[in-house]
Amino acid sequence: MNQDAQLLSNPSLKRFDTLALSPAILGVIDEIGYQTMTDIQAKAIPLLLKGSDLIGQSKTGSGKTAAFGIPLLEKIRIQDRRLQALVMCPTRELCTQVARELRNLGRRLPGLQVLVVCGGQPVAPQAFALEKGVHVVVGTPGRILDHIRRDSINLARLSMVVLDEADRMLDMGFQDDMETILAESPSSRQTVFFSATFPDSIEAMSAAYQKEAIKITIENTDQSKADIHQVLYETSIENKPIVLHGLLQQIEAKSTIVFCNLKVTVTQLAAQLEKAGASVACLHGDLLQIDRDKVMARFRNQSVRVLIATDVAARGIDVADLDLVVNYDLPQKPETYVHRIGRTGRAGRKGLAISFAGPRESHRVASIEDHTGTKFDHEKFDFAAEQKMQKVEKAQHAEAVMATIHISGGRKHKMRPGDILGALTGEAGGLDAADIGKIEIHDMFAYVAVSSRLAKIACEALRNGRIKGRKFNVDLVR
């Protein structure tokens, strides 16, 4: 791969208006409030606008979606409703996030069609949407290949292919599907890889399917440069639940992810914390897709404070303002540790990462410290104080500040966030806009977060009222 640093853009030129972008895209960037480009954007966008193939090293939260999304949208011919760009991601959650950001960045492009195609959803509605015509498909490799085999996806007009989190797709066993899709795409396409790491398999795929790809890496991506306080508690397996229970009560973080290595640990720990009164949900591979979607919607909008998950189940999760990451089990690989805690301490905010380790795990602790270049702050948990607090004060976990409402109408019903907001704040609803949180519009349904103290009132208002002149089924998600 061509690694000539002279081909990279000058990192000091970070204003978006220095780029040759259309007024529509620049207008959206200004509306969103983006001031300057992140490092990955400053290096990648000029190269992608020129048509170069690219392999970029980046982590979640670095702004990489806009880094490839802005050039991708600039190349779309809106009048042509045939597929022009394809983005492959490892999980449905990441696909949904990428598609949401592409739609947001392209909201001044009238008629832009971005479609998510992933497993866990019926094939027929996706095929119908593809037949009507879309400009961009964002999906998992397996489902994309399924549609290609069904002739639902035609790659003839494809001009850009993006592999987002390419190394994780390889870890999940998607290599054959990825290579088949690339091999069947037009040779004239622009091919973009984004990957947190560069294993040999990524290098080999780049050599086979990219043309003189420019490799860019962003300096200072290690966690020692991020504002994350990394704390270690030495504790036995038996005492882990007690320590976690006490710390969650003490810290009262609005959003926490607790990572476990085993699915059985996830379910057992979630049951223990729920019994203790914690606002908790769990995420593991046995969940149905609809239940997984509900869990993630509730966590994103702060209807649930604590999410307990395995690494595989948590792939692709990107939650803004995550206060705390807990490594209930230390991961096998230090790279996994970096990826876990990299979800907190973003965009200049302080983050907290707490890890539990047993007496026989000193080698894992040392490996993580060597890899990150950072020493843990060692803390001791005060078991005596915890027992006293439980007996005397009967301390309670902080409740979630929001509750989630499910509405049986979505993008296919022409529903927009403003429609739901209007229904809740109008005469029928009477809620204050400050009591309404994140609104997510999906194809066939929508989620809206409301203040938990007003959840029942909001549900009744939506049930008794109308949205866009129609009645929809409305339920509180639990």
Secondary structure as the mmCIF struct_conf table of DSSP 4:
data_model
#
loop_
_struct_conf.conf_type_id
_struct_conf.id
_struct_conf.beg_label_comp_id
_struct_conf.beg_label_asym_id
_struct_conf.beg_label_seq_id
_struct_conf.end_label_comp_id
_struct_conf.end_label_asym_id
_struct_conf.end_label_seq_id
STRN STRN1 ASN A 2 ASN A 2
HELX_RH_3T_P HELX_RH_3T_P1 ALA A 5 LEU A 7
BEND BEND1 LEU A 8 LEU A 8
TURN_TY1_P TURN_TY1_P1 PRO A 11 SER A 12
STRN STRN2 ARG A 15 ARG A 15
HELX_RH_3T_P HELX_RH_3T_P2 PHE A 16 THR A 18
BEND BEND2 LEU A 19 LEU A 19
HELX_RH_AL_P HELX_RH_AL_P1 PRO A 23 ILE A 32
TURN_TY1_P TURN_TY1_P2 GLY A 33 GLY A 33
STRN STRN3 THR A 36 THR A 36
HELX_RH_AL_P HELX_RH_AL_P2 ASP A 39 LEU A 49
TURN_TY1_P TURN_TY1_P3 LYS A 50 GLY A 51
STRN STRN4 LEU A 54 GLN A 57
TURN_TY1_P TURN_TY1_P4 THR A 60 GLY A 61
BEND BEND3 SER A 62 GLY A 63
HELX_RH_AL_P HELX_RH_AL_P3 LYS A 64 GLU A 74
TURN_TY1_P TURN_TY1_P5 LYS A 75 LYS A 75
TURN_TY1_P TURN_TY1_P6 ILE A 78 GLN A 79
BEND BEND4 ARG A 82 ARG A 82
STRN STRN5 ALA A 85 MET A 88
BEND BEND5 PRO A 90 THR A 91
HELX_RH_AL_P HELX_RH_AL_P4 ARG A 92 LEU A 105
TURN_TY1_P TURN_TY1_P7 GLY A 106 ARG A 108
BEND BEND6 LEU A 109 LEU A 109
TURN_TY1_P TURN_TY1_P8 PRO A 110 GLY A 111
STRN STRN6 VAL A 114 VAL A 117
TURN_TY1_P TURN_TY1_P9 GLY A 119 GLY A 120
BEND BEND7 GLN A 121 GLN A 121
HELX_RH_AL_P HELX_RH_AL_P5 VAL A 123 LYS A 132
BEND BEND8 HIS A 135 HIS A 135
STRN STRN7 VAL A 136 GLY A 139
HELX_RH_AL_P HELX_RH_AL_P6 PRO A 141 ARG A 149
TURN_TY1_P TURN_TY1_P10 ARG A 150 ASP A 151
BEND BEND9 ILE A 153 ILE A 153
TURN_TY1_P TURN_TY1_P11 ALA A 156 ARG A 157
STRN STRN8 MET A 160 ASP A 164
TURN_TY1_P TURN_TY1_P12 GLU A 165 GLU A 165
HELX_RH_AL_P HELX_RH_AL_P7 ALA A 166 ASP A 171
TURN_TY1_P TURN_TY1_P13 MET A 172 GLY A 173
HELX_RH_AL_P HELX_RH_AL_P8 GLN A 175 GLU A 184
BEND BEND10 SER A 185 SER A 185
TURN_TY1_P TURN_TY1_P14 SER A 187 SER A 188
STRN STRN9 GLN A 190 SER A 195
BEND BEND11 ALA A 196 THR A 197
HELX_RH_AL_P HELX_RH_AL_P9 ASP A 200 TYR A 209
BEND BEND12 LYS A 211 GLU A 212
HELX_LH_PP_P HELX_LH_PP_P1 ALA A 213 ALA A 213
STRN STRN10 ILE A 214 ILE A 216
BEND BEND13 GLU A 219 ASN A 220
BEND BEND14 ASP A 222 ASP A 222
TURN_TY1_P TURN_TY1_P15 GLN A 223 LYS A 225
BEND BEND15 ALA A 226 ALA A 226
STRN STRN11 ILE A 228 GLU A 234
TURN_TY1_P TURN_TY1_P16 ILE A 237 ASN A 239
HELX_RH_AL_P HELX_RH_AL_P10 LYS A 240 ILE A 251
BEND BEND16 LYS A 254 SER A 255
STRN STRN12 THR A 256 PHE A 259
BEND BEND17 ASN A 261 LEU A 262
HELX_RH_AL_P HELX_RH_AL_P11 LYS A 263 LYS A 275
TURN_TY1_P TURN_TY1_P17 ALA A 276 GLY A 277
STRN STRN13 VAL A 280 LEU A 283
TURN_TY1_P TURN_TY1_P18 GLY A 285 ASP A 286
BEND BEND18 LEU A 287 LEU A 287
HELX_RH_AL_P HELX_RH_AL_P12 GLN A 289 ARG A 300
TURN_TY1_P TURN_TY1_P19 ASN A 301 GLN A 302
BEND BEND19 SER A 303 SER A 303
BEND BEND20 ARG A 305 ARG A 305
STRN STRN14 VAL A 306 ALA A 309
HELX_RH_AL_P HELX_RH_AL_P13 ASP A 311 ALA A 314
TURN_TY1_P TURN_TY1_P20 ARG A 315 GLY A 316
TURN_TY1_P TURN_TY1_P21 ALA A 320 ASP A 321
STRN STRN15 LEU A 324 ASN A 327
BEND BEND21 TYR A 328 ASP A 329
BEND BEND22 GLN A 332 LYS A 333
HELX_RH_AL_P HELX_RH_AL_P14 PRO A 334 ILE A 341
TURN_TY1_P TURN_TY1_P22 GLY A 342 ARG A 343
BEND BEND23 THR A 344 GLY A 345
TURN_TY1_P TURN_TY1_P23 ALA A 347 GLY A 348
STRN STRN16 GLY A 351 ALA A 357
TURN_TY1_P TURN_TY1_P24 PRO A 359 ARG A 360
HELX_RH_AL_P HELX_RH_AL_P15 SER A 362 THR A 372
TURN_TY1_P TURN_TY1_P25 GLY A 373 GLY A 373
HELX_LH_PP_P HELX_LH_PP_P2 LYS A 375 PHE A 376
STRN STRN17 ASP A 377 GLU A 379
HELX_RH_AL_P HELX_RH_AL_P16 PHE A 383 VAL A 392
TURN_TY1_P TURN_TY1_P26 GLU A 393 GLU A 393
HELX_LH_PP_P HELX_LH_PP_P3 HIS A 397 ALA A 400
BEND BEND24 VAL A 401 VAL A 401
STRN STRN18 MET A 402 ILE A 407
BEND BEND25 SER A 408 SER A 408
HELX_RH_3T_P HELX_RH_3T_P3 ARG A 411 HIS A 413
TURN_TY1_P TURN_TY1_P27 LYS A 414 LYS A 414
HELX_RH_AL_P HELX_RH_AL_P17 PRO A 417 THR A 425
BEND BEND26 GLY A 426 GLY A 426
TURN_TY1_P TURN_TY1_P28 GLU A 427 GLY A 429
HELX_RH_3T_P HELX_RH_3T_P4 ALA A 433 ASP A 435
STRN STRN19 ILE A 436 ILE A 441
BEND BEND27 ASP A 443 MET A 444
STRN STRN20 ALA A 446 SER A 451
HELX_RH_3T_P HELX_RH_3T_P5 SER A 452 LEU A 454
HELX_RH_AL_P HELX_RH_AL_P18 ALA A 455 ASN A 464
BEND BEND28 GLY A 465 GLY A 465
STRN STRN21 ILE A 467 ILE A 467
TURN_TY1_P TURN_TY1_P29 LYS A 468 GLY A 469
STRN STRN22 ARG A 470 ARG A 470
STRN STRN23 VAL A 474 VAL A 477
#
